[in-house]
Amino acid sequence: MVHPHILDNWFERDYNLNYVANCLVNEVPLSISKTCENRFKLIYPHENDDLYIIIVIDDFDNVEVLTVYSFNKRRRERDIERK
């Protein structure tokens, strides 16, 4: 399931919905972070940036994509360097 926010903003943001679906089904994320109860931030490679996919998994194991955005991969690389 895709949250309406995704459809409202996908023209303005640099990602392809087919690529997002492929990442969720076929790719292993670079990072997974639990941001709050049942909400997760997944990071996938995307051209020269990282693609952030925020999902929610409900009590019935349904997955909803809340938002998707790209961000400079240096952000993730700096976090790794700090550890």
C-alpha positions in Angstrom: 0.0 0.0 0.0 1.2 3.5 -0.8 0.3 6.5 1.3 -1.3 9.4 -0.7 1.7 11.6 0.3 3.9 9.5 -2.0 1.7 10.1 -5.0 1.4 13.8 -4.3 5.2 14.3 -4.2 6.7 11.7 -6.5 6.8 14.2 -9.5 8.9 16.7 -7.4 11.3 14.1 -5.9 14.0 12.2 -7.7 12.8 8.6 -7.6 10.9 6.1 -9.7 8.0 4.2 -8.1 9.0 1.0 -9.9 12.5 1.4 -8.4 11.0 1.8 -4.9 8.9 -1.4 -5.4 11.9 -3.3 -6.7 14.0 -2.2 -3.6 11.3 -3.3 -1.2 10.8 -6.7 -2.9 14.2 -7.6 -4.3 17.0 -5.6 -2.7 18.7 -5.7 0.7 18.8 -2.2 2.3 22.0 -0.6 3.3 20.5 0.3 6.6 17.3 -0.3 8.6 16.4 1.9 11.6 13.3 1.7 13.8 12.0 5.2 14.1 9.0 4.5 16.4 6.5 1.8 17.0 6.0 -0.2 13.8 7.8 2.5 11.7 11.1 1.9 9.9 13.5 3.9 7.8 15.1 1.8 5.0 18.1 3.2 3.0 18.9 1.9 -0.5 21.5 3.0 -3.0 20.1 5.4 -5.6 22.4 6.7 -8.4 24.8 9.1 -6.5 22.5 9.4 -3.5 20.7 7.2 -1.0 17.0 6.6 -1.2 15.1 6.7 2.1 11.9 4.7 2.3 9.8 5.1 5.4 7.4 2.3 6.0 4.8 1.2 8.6 4.0 -2.4 9.3 0.6 -2.8 11.0 -0.6 -5.6 13.3 -1.7 -7.7 10.4 1.8 -7.5 8.7 0.6 -5.1 6.0 3.3 -2.7 4.8 2.5 0.9 3.9 5.1 3.2 2.3 4.7 6.6 4.1 7.3 8.6 2.2 10.3 8.3 -0.1 13.1 10.8 -0.6 16.6 10.9 -1.8 19.5 12.3 0.2 23.2 12.8 -0.3 25.0 9.5 0.6 27.6 11.5 2.5 25.1 11.7 5.4 25.1 8.0 5.9 28.9 7.7 5.3 29.6 10.4 8.0 27.4 8.4 10.5 29.5 5.3 9.8 32.7 7.2 10.2 31.6 8.5 13.6 31.0 5.0 15.0 
